[in-house]
């Protein structure tokens, strides 16, 4: 996943049904001698609206919590889509614009408090390590760098087969990956994690070797490939918001026709388009264990 030099301004066309990070605040500077508990937080996606419904499918959202021993204050940090999951996964086909229009930025959100009921009801709130104030402050600097340079949400992992050792063509870039990066940074700073099982959700597409197609200019620009441009727009057209049950089933048939019957998927990744020659089982949602990390430094003895 590519890193970028800066975060571009979002277009006013991109609108979220639910405001991104509504109570967000700056990350505080902790006193060096503070002892801070670090919590693993996990709950079903859209738990606030659907309860445990998506939890039964193991579609989970991840975050990390902190508690200062000096002040007693709690904090939550997470990373998610600026304009909800649908906008990050598929583009808009806007009238008068040849190229698909993407609202696919993701970002970190930090705010005071841990909503215990949200994480405990259908998910996880568990202590994973303890760090010093110094380590927390160093982590905060890393979060700023990570947030400024890793700006686009990517829903899909793409790999060659369900085999655990199969080739990964593209890796996802979403909430769980941010938490894994944060844990690794803390481990590298000296945090020692508890030996507990930690699982994360991945949505995987299965494909033969991807074929590079080009970027927006080379495909949709004045000198672009009109046939390819039309094929990409046709592929994305069924993924628009639905107006009726009948339209939903018509569009669902089109998706099945593209992906399963004709083995086609067009992926937008790092601002470039790729063709995926899809193969069985096409798509799978897994809830897989990823062990807590071991750092590259000795512990600070916290």
Secondary structure per residue as TSV (DSSP state, phi and psi in degrees):
chain	resnum	aa	ss	phi	psi
A	1	X	-	360.0	125.1
A	2	X	-	-74.8	145.2
A	3	X	-	-101.3	148.7
A	4	X	-	-115.4	159.7
A	5	X	S	-74.1	-26.9
A	6	X	S	-160.0	165.4
A	7	X	-	-95.7	119.1
A	8	X	-	-72.1	156.2
A	9	X	-	-66.3	145.8
A	10	X	-	-83.0	148.7
A	11	X	-	-79.4	138.6
A	12	X	T	-58.1	-21.1
A	13	X	T	-61.7	-32.0
A	14	X	-	-75.7	115.3
A	15	X	-	-126.4	137.9
A	16	X	-	-102.3	138.9
A	17	X	S	-68.1	-36.3
A	18	X	S	-119.3	129.9
A	19	X	-	-59.8	136.2
A	20	X	T	-71.6	128.7
A	21	X	T	48.1	57.6
A	22	X	T	-63.7	-28.0
A	23	X	T	-113.4	24.2
A	24	X	-	-61.8	152.0
A	25	X	-	-144.3	168.5
A	26	X	-	-68.0	150.6
A	27	X	-	-74.4	124.9
A	28	X	-	-72.5	158.0
A	29	X	-	-89.0	121.5
A	30	X	-	-90.7	151.5
A	31	X	-	-68.7	142.6
A	32	X	T	-56.8	-36.1
A	33	X	T	-83.8	-1.3
A	34	X	-	-63.5	148.3
A	35	X	E	-114.8	120.7
A	36	X	E	-118.6	123.7
A	37	X	E	-81.0	140.9
A	38	X	E	-116.7	128.0
A	39	X	E	-116.3	139.7
A	40	X	E	-84.8	125.6
A	41	X	E	-118.5	133.3
A	42	X	E	-151.5	137.9
A	43	X	E	-151.1	158.7
A	44	X	E	-58.7	142.4
A	45	X	T	-57.3	137.4
A	46	X	T	56.2	34.8
A	47	X	H	-60.1	-32.8
A	48	X	H	-64.6	-21.3
A	49	X	H	-107.6	-40.2
A	50	X	H	-112.7	4.9
A	51	X	T	63.2	-132.7
A	52	X	T	-90.2	10.2
A	53	X	T	-54.6	-53.4
A	54	X	T	-75.2	-17.6
A	55	X	T	-64.0	-33.2
A	56	X	T	-65.4	-25.6
A	57	X	T	-93.1	4.1
A	58	X	T	59.7	35.7
A	59	X	-	-98.1	98.4
A	60	X	E	-115.9	150.6
A	61	X	E	-107.7	140.8
A	62	X	E	-117.7	148.2
A	63	X	E	-150.9	177.3
A	64	X	E	-134.2	140.2
A	65	X	E	-116.3	153.7
A	66	X	E	-133.0	145.9
A	67	X	E	-135.4	122.2
A	68	X	E	-83.6	130.1
A	69	X	T	-76.9	-25.3
A	70	X	T	-77.2	-39.8
A	71	X	T	-104.2	-20.2
A	72	X	-	78.1	1.3
A	73	X	-	-79.0	145.6
A	74	X	E	-106.0	151.7
A	75	X	E	-141.5	151.1
A	76	X	E	-121.7	139.4
A	77	X	E	-133.4	131.8
A	78	X	E	-148.1	172.8
A	79	X	E	-138.1	126.6
A	80	X	E	-157.8	-176.9
A	81	X	E	-73.4	139.9
A	82	X	T	-68.7	-31.8
A	83	X	T	-128.9	35.6
A	84	X	H	72.8	162.1
A	85	X	H	-62.7	-41.1
A	86	X	H	-59.7	-42.2
A	87	X	H	-67.9	-28.9
A	88	X	H	-78.8	-26.4
A	89	X	H	-89.2	-34.4
A	90	X	S	-136.8	151.2
A	91	X	-	-89.4	174.8
A	92	X	B	-98.5	140.2
A	93	X	-	-101.1	100.9
A	94	X	-	-93.8	138.8
A	95	X	T	-57.8	136.3
A	96	X	T	82.0	-0.2
A	97	X	-	-119.8	124.4
A	98	X	S	-71.2	-43.0
A	99	X	S	-81.3	141.8
A	100	X	-	-57.4	144.9
A	101	X	B	-108.5	123.0
A	102	X	-	-105.3	137.1
A	103	X	-	-119.4	68.7
A	104	X	-	-119.8	26.6
A	105	X	B	-78.2	147.4
A	106	X	E	-127.5	159.2
A	107	X	E	-159.0	164.0
A	108	X	E	-81.6	148.6
A	109	X	E	-132.6	128.3
A	110	X	E	-125.9	132.3
A	111	X	E	-152.7	157.0
A	112	X	E	-76.4	139.6
A	113	X	-	102.4	151.8
A	114	X	-	-124.9	119.3
A	115	X	-	-80.5	87.1
A	116	X	H	-52.5	-44.6
A	117	X	H	-61.0	-38.9
A	118	X	H	-61.7	-46.8
A	119	X	H	-81.3	-32.1
A	120	X	H	-81.6	-32.3
A	121	X	H	-56.7	-52.0
A	122	X	H	-127.9	13.2
A	123	X	S	-141.3	-131.4
A	124	X	E	-139.4	135.8
A	125	X	E	-142.1	100.7
A	126	X	E	-140.9	139.5
A	127	X	E	-68.7	130.0
A	128	X	E	-116.2	-25.8
A	129	X	E	-167.2	173.4
A	130	X	E	-130.6	136.1
A	131	X	E	-130.3	167.2
A	132	X	E	-88.8	165.4
A	133	X	H	-60.4	-36.6
A	134	X	H	-60.9	-44.6
A	135	X	H	-64.8	-39.5
A	136	X	H	-61.1	-44.6
A	137	X	H	-65.0	-37.1
A	138	X	H	-67.5	-39.2
A	139	X	H	-61.2	-40.5
A	140	X	H	-60.5	-39.2
A	141	X	H	-64.5	-40.3
A	142	X	H	-65.0	-39.6
A	143	X	H	-59.1	-41.6
A	144	X	H	-61.1	-46.0
A	145	X	H	-61.3	-48.3
A	146	X	H	-60.2	-40.6
A	147	X	H	-72.7	-33.9
A	148	X	H	-75.9	-23.6
A	149	X	H	-112.7	-21.0
A	150	X	-	-108.0	88.1
A	151	X	-	-108.9	-14.3
A	152	X	B	-109.7	129.3
A	153	X	-	-74.3	138.9
A	154	X	B	-133.7	113.9
A	155	X	-	-71.0	-41.6
A	156	X	E	-91.7	138.6
A	157	X	E	-97.4	137.4
A	158	X	E	-122.5	124.0
A	159	X	E	-140.4	169.0
A	160	X	S	-76.0	-30.8
A	161	X	S	-162.5	170.2
A	162	X	S	-69.6	-11.8
A	163	X	S	-59.0	133.3
A	164	X	T	-60.1	-25.9
A	165	X	T	-96.7	9.3
A	166	X	S	-71.9	161.0
A	167	X	-	-65.1	131.6
A	168	X	E	-96.9	112.3
A	169	X	E	-76.7	-43.6
A	170	X	E	-139.6	138.7
A	171	X	-	-102.2	146.1
A	172	X	-	-71.5	165.1
A	173	X	B	-143.2	89.7
A	174	X	S	-144.7	-162.9
A	175	X	H	-59.0	-43.8
A	176	X	H	-67.5	-33.8
A	177	X	H	-66.3	-36.1
A	178	X	H	-63.8	-43.3
A	179	X	H	-64.3	-41.3
A	180	X	H	-63.5	-39.6
A	181	X	H	-65.4	-39.8
A	182	X	H	-64.0	-46.2
A	183	X	H	-59.0	-42.6
A	184	X	H	-64.7	-40.3
A	185	X	H	-61.9	-43.8
A	186	X	H	-63.6	-39.9
A	187	X	H	-63.0	-41.2
A	188	X	H	-66.0	-26.8
A	189	X	H	-82.6	-8.2
A	190	X	T	121.6	-1.3
A	191	X	-	-66.5	140.0
A	192	X	-	-111.6	118.1
A	193	X	-	-90.2	149.4
A	194	X	-	-67.5	156.1
A	195	X	-	-91.2	82.8
A	196	X	-	-129.4	154.8
A	197	X	-	-77.6	133.8
A	198	X	-	-130.4	123.1
A	199	X	E	-114.6	150.7
A	200	X	E	-137.8	152.3
A	201	X	E	-86.6	137.3
A	202	X	E	-133.0	138.8
A	203	X	E	-108.2	114.1
A	204	X	E	-112.6	132.4
A	205	X	E	-99.9	143.3
A	206	X	E	-110.6	126.5
A	207	X	E	-147.6	151.7
A	208	X	S	-70.7	-172.6
A	209	X	S	-60.7	124.4
A	210	X	-	-64.7	152.5
A	211	X	E	-114.7	123.0
A	212	X	E	-72.1	132.9
A	213	X	E	-110.0	-31.9
A	214	X	E	132.5	-175.3
A	215	X	E	-105.7	-174.8
A	216	X	H	-58.4	-43.6
A	217	X	H	-67.2	-45.7
A	218	X	H	-70.1	-24.7
A	219	X	H	-96.0	-45.2
A	220	X	H	-106.3	-5.4
A	221	X	S	-73.2	-178.9
A	222	X	T	-57.2	-33.8
A	223	X	T	-101.4	19.9
A	224	X	S	-77.2	-178.0
A	225	X	-	-96.5	100.1
A	226	X	H	-64.8	-35.0
A	227	X	H	-66.1	-46.5
A	228	X	H	-65.4	-41.4
A	229	X	H	-58.5	-43.4
A	230	X	H	-65.5	-38.3
A	231	X	H	-65.1	-40.2
A	232	X	H	-67.9	-43.8
A	233	X	H	-62.8	-40.0
A	234	X	H	-63.9	-38.5
A	235	X	H	-64.1	-42.4
A	236	X	H	-80.7	-16.0
A	237	X	H	-59.3	-35.1
A	238	X	T	-73.2	-9.5
A	239	X	T	-91.4	12.4
A	240	X	S	-74.5	162.2
A	241	X	-	-58.7	141.3
A	242	X	-	-96.8	143.3
A	243	X	S	-98.7	-25.3
A	244	X	S	-151.3	164.5
A	245	X	H	-62.2	-40.5
A	246	X	H	-61.5	-45.2
A	247	X	H	-63.6	-36.2
A	248	X	H	-59.8	-46.6
A	249	X	H	-71.8	-32.6
A	250	X	H	-63.8	-45.7
A	251	X	H	-68.0	-37.3
A	252	X	H	-61.1	-40.3
A	253	X	H	-63.0	-39.5
A	254	X	H	-63.1	-40.1
A	255	X	H	-64.1	-46.0
A	256	X	H	-60.4	-40.8
A	257	X	I	-61.5	-45.7
A	258	X	I	-65.7	-54.2
A	259	X	I	-80.5	-44.0
A	260	X	I	-96.0	-47.1
A	261	X	I	-75.9	-37.8
A	262	X	S	-109.2	3.2
A	263	X	-	54.8	46.7
A	264	X	E	-122.0	136.6
A	265	X	E	-151.5	133.8
A	266	X	E	-106.7	120.3
A	267	X	E	-107.3	133.8
A	268	X	E	-104.9	115.8
A	269	X	E	-145.3	127.3
A	270	X	T	54.3	40.2
A	271	X	T	65.7	21.2
A	272	X	E	-131.9	154.5
A	273	X	E	-103.1	139.3
A	274	X	E	-131.3	146.3
A	275	X	E	-98.7	129.8
A	276	X	E	-107.4	115.1
A	277	X	E	-77.0	94.3
A	278	X	E	-67.5	150.2
A	279	X	E	-146.3	160.5
A	280	X	E	-59.2	141.5
A	281	X	E	-87.6	17.5
A	282	X	E	70.2	-57.6
A	283	X	E	-146.8	142.0
A	284	X	E	-149.4	138.7
A	285	X	E	-103.3	121.8
A	286	X	E	-118.9	153.0
A	287	X	E	-123.8	90.6
A	288	X	E	-110.2	144.0
A	289	X	E	-72.2	131.6
A	290	X	-	-126.2	112.8
A	291	X	-	-62.3	150.6
A	292	X	-	-63.6	146.9
A	293	X	-	-78.5	163.3
A	294	X	-	-113.7	130.2
A	295	X	-	-80.5	172.4
A	296	X	S	-97.9	-3.7
A	297	X	S	-115.9	160.1
A	298	X	-	-72.3	150.7
A	299	X	-	-63.3	148.6
A	300	X	-	-77.4	-2.5
A	301	X	-	77.4	26.5
A	302	X	-	-72.4	360.0
